Each structure stands twice: as structure tokens, then as C-alpha cells.
């Protein structure tokens, strides 16, 4: 563990202890020597796995148990929005599960709290890098030689768009953000009641994905310090573009994600496109069923003609917690869940985006979707996944950073500030937060 990660871990552990959520548990916590060994347990083993997957997980676990007679996995379904508190409560009670589902942007937090087992020495995950999407692998290794989880699914971004509205108003399928803006202007001139897309302060995850796609790297680990770079030229480019879209009233700013307002806009056809991850297709089909056949999916527009690049929102991995007494068998299940054709067929046979490279070449993404006019939309997201840079990282307190950003963005949508200023304010608060925890921070400034 680097000096930086030791410092972060100590700071987070102090914070957890102060909150009554100590990282200690009654289960034995393996040390470095045990982690490097990772040998099979003797006899039959029972593992506990916590996940918020609601569709097909029982079948997945039953399939695994049937094909692994010496390992029995018992699943506990937890509520997505309450999952992390449930995990910390289990740590406090000394009843941590062996494995758990964790979103990529929360892995640094759990790593900093010293709750994740490095399973890189476990034989079942040998060669994992070659079995999963490159960017997903870096999300679970945090740019180190350790492996803190196995990637399960990803949520690369695409542009959902109303084919009928684009045709009606003569809009081009945009390949660049400049073309996207031109479409928005054309649409406003023809029918100001229809907006090109939607964006609100609550769309922090989308904004993070747009930073990623543009090539910005607001969070990074540099030697013994954590660096915040939210004032870079690339960040400013993203900020200025979307500020212009807001100021010119080219986008809807009143429909937050997962809101009745957004679903009403989808159904009424008052939003012509939506920037969203692959898994949003399920929500779109459920919440706007009456618009079936009118939608399509495009890759995110590029910043320059011919440029390639993707971004991501969401997706999760399977981590082995330090309290597990059977890390080898836990690694067997984690690897199987992420990469086996059996698990992928059950979890992603009806859609969704697996982190497995083998699944991507299985023909599964050739499936046409009637809701999208017969388009095999998974191919679009697969292309985005392959174009998504592995170098994007998350802060050790990403939950706090996201909260700061959402609060700061509010002014940019009311005219009292700008997105560029929101990025700067977020950096300032994040730096103060980390320094208060004695975490070494480098605050980068905008180029003159």
C-alpha cells in the first residue's frame, strides 16, 4: 500500500470510528501474508453475497451452486439506495458478507476504509485483465497491481434520440457536439416547446461521464498525494459548452433523472434526445412504453470530427470483503459471476452491458430491440465501452464530491453562477474536506 493510501485509510477509519461505524469486525481480518497466499479452504464452503440485482440473481446463484458442489453461495438482496449503509452496519456488527456488489465510483471509498480484500494473488482471477473491458479493469484495480473486485456490468453512455422528431424537424444524427448544438438551435427555431435534451443539477453522474468522454481527468493519484484538477482547459470546454446550451434555452432544465417530469417529457415528445447509460434503456422502455418504435441510439457526439471516446455512468463490480474467511472460494464466485457465459446469459440475455469481453463477442449484442425500431442498440454501447479510456479515476470521497458538485451546479441553472464556477467551487470544497482528514492534496489551477 502506498503512503498516500495508508494516509487515506487512516483518515477514513478515524471518520468511521467517530460515526460509530468502526472498520473492525469479529471476523478475522487477513494481513498481507494471508492475502498473498489465498489458498483453497478445506472441505465444503458456504459464502454470503449481498447484491441489489433483482432480476435473475437467484437463477445465477443456483447455476453456480450446481456446478460447484464444494461451494454454496447464499444471496441476500439489498436495496440499492441503502446498500452502502447496510455494508457499514455489517462491518460494525462483525457480520460482514463474504462478497458484495459495489459501484465503481465507491470502490476507492471502501478501499480507503480498508474493507476490501486484494484478491490479485488468488488463482481464479489470474488473467482477469484479458477477460474484461480495459476500462472496467482499471476501475477495480485503481491503477495498481491489486485487484479489489471483479467487474460485473458497465454503463457506458450513448445518445438516445427520437427518430420521429429528428425526421419531422430535419435534424441530422449528430457525430460532433457542434452538430448537436446546431440541431438544438434548429429545433428551437422550429418548435421552442421541444428541447434537444435535458440536464439538471441532479445529473451529476451524467456530468462526470461527459468529463470522462471529453478527456478531462479531474481526480488522480500522484505519488503520495491526491490531485484535483477541475479547472483544466478540458473541464472549461465542457463547462462552457453546456452553459451555452442552458443560457440559450436549448435544453430542458426542469426534468431531473428518474423524475415524473422526465418520464412525462419522454412520453409527450418534448425532449428530442437523452444522454444516458446503457442500463437506462430498461427505464426508458418501462417509463415511456407508448413511444415504442420511435427511439434510436447513437454514440455520444465527439468533440472533433473523427475523434473517438466514451464515458460511463454506473455499473458495478463484485468485491471480496476483508472479513471473509474463504477468499479463494469468494474469488472463484466473483470471477464466475463476471466472466462465465452461464452467468452472463442469465443476467444479460435480455439486454444490459456485461463487462466480459467474451460476452461482447458472443453475438448477444446483435439482438434487435423492437422499442428501438429493431436497432441492435447494444452494439452502440459496446463500441462506446471499447472507446472509453481506462485512465479516469474517482476521488476517495466521491460521494462528498458529487454532493458538492450538485449543490454548486444549482446556480449555473438559475443564472447566479456558471458551470465553470461550479467546478471551481467543488474543487475548493473537496480540497478542504480532504485536508481536514489530513489527506495530502494537490490543487491544480487553471492555465493562464
Residue, then its C-alpha position, 0 to 999 in steps of 0.5 A: x500500500x502506498x503512503x498516500x493510501x495508508x494516509x487515506x485509510x487512516x483518515x477514513x477509519x478515524x471518520x468511521x470510528x467517530x460515526x460509530x461505524x468502526x472498520x473492525x469486525x469479529x471476523x478475522x481480518x487477513x494481513x498481507x501474508x494471508x492475502x498473498x497466499x489465498x489458498x483453497x479452504x478445506x472441505x465444503x464452503x458456504x459464502x454470503x453475497x449481498x447484491x441489489x440485482x433483482x432480476x435473475x440473481x437467484x437463477x445465477x446463484x443456483x447455476x453456480x451452486x450446481x456446478x460447484x458442489x464444494x461451494x454454496x453461495x447464499x444471496x441476500x438482496x439489498x436495496x440499492x439506495x441503502x446498500x452502502x449503509x447496510x455494508x457499514x452496519x455489517x462491518x460494525x456488527x462483525x457480520x460482514x458478507x463474504x462478497x458484495x456488489x459495489x459501484x465503481x465510483x465507491x470502490x476507492x471509498x471502501x478501499x480507503x476504509x480498508x474493507x476490501x480484500x486484494x484478491x490479485x494473488x488468488x488463482x481464479x482471477x489470474x488473467x482477469x485483465x484479458x477477460x474484461x473491458x480495459x476500462x472496467x479493469x482499471x476501475x477495480x484495480x485503481x491503477x495498481x497491481x491489486x485487484x479489489x473486485x471483479x467487474x460485473x456490468x458497465x454503463x457506458x453512455x450513448x445518445x438516445x434520440x427520437x427518430x420521429x422528431x429528428x425526421x419531422x424537424x430535419x435534424x441530422x444524427x449528430x457525430x460532433x457536439x457542434x452538430x448537436x448544438x446546431x440541431x438544438x438551435x434548429x429545433x428551437x427555431x422550429x418548435x421552442x416547446x421541444x428541447x434537444x435534451x435535458x440536464x439538471x443539477x441532479x445529473x451529476x453522474x451524467x456530468x462526470x461521464x461527459x468529463x470522462x468522454x471529453x478527456x478531462x481527468x479531474x481526480x488522480x493519484x500522484x505519488x503520495x498525494x491526491x490531485x484535483x484538477x477541475x479547472x483544466x482547459x478540458x473541464x472549461x470546454x465542457x463547462x462552457x459548452x453546456x452553459x451555452x446550451x442552458x443560457x440559450x434555452x436549448x435544453x430542458x432544465x426542469x426534468x431531473x433523472x428518474x423524475x415524473x417530469x422526465x418520464x412525462x417529457x419522454x412520453x409527450x415528445x418534448x425532449x428530442x434526445x437523452x444522454x444516458x447509460x446503457x442500463x437506462x434503456x430498461x427505464x426508458x422502455x418501462x417509463x415511456x412504453x407508448x413511444x415504442x418504435x420511435x427511439x434510436x441510439x447513437x454514440x455520444x457526439x465527439x468533440x472533433x470530427x473523427x475523434x473517438x471516446x466514451x464515458x460511463x455512468x454506473x455499473x458495478x463490480x463484485x468485491x471480496x470483503x476483508x472479513x471473509x474467511x474463504x477468499x479463494x472460494x469468494x474469488x472463484x464466485x466473483x470471477x464466475x459471476x463476471x466472466x462465465x457465459x452461464x452467468x452472463x446469459x442469465x443476467x444479460x440475455x435480455x439486454x444490459x452491458x456485461x463487462x466480459x469481453x467474451x460476452x461482447x463477442x458472443x453475438x448477444x449484442x446483435x439482438x434487435x430491440x423492437x422499442x428501438x425500431x429493431x436497432x441492435x442498440x447494444x452494439x452502440x454501447x459496446x463500441x462506446x465501452x471499447x472507446x472509453x479510456x481506462x485512465x479516469x479515476x474517482x476521488x476517495x470521497x466521491x460521494x462528498x464530491x458529487x454532493x458538492x458538485x450538485x449543490x454548486x451546479x444549482x446556480x449555473x441553472x438559475x443564472x447566479x453562477x456558471x458551470x465553470x464556477x461550479x467546478x471551481x467551487x467543488x474543487x475548493x470544497x473537496x480540497x478542504x474536506x480532504x485536508x481536514x482528514x489530513x489527506x495530502x492534496x494537490x490543487x491544480x489551477x487553471x492555465x493562464 
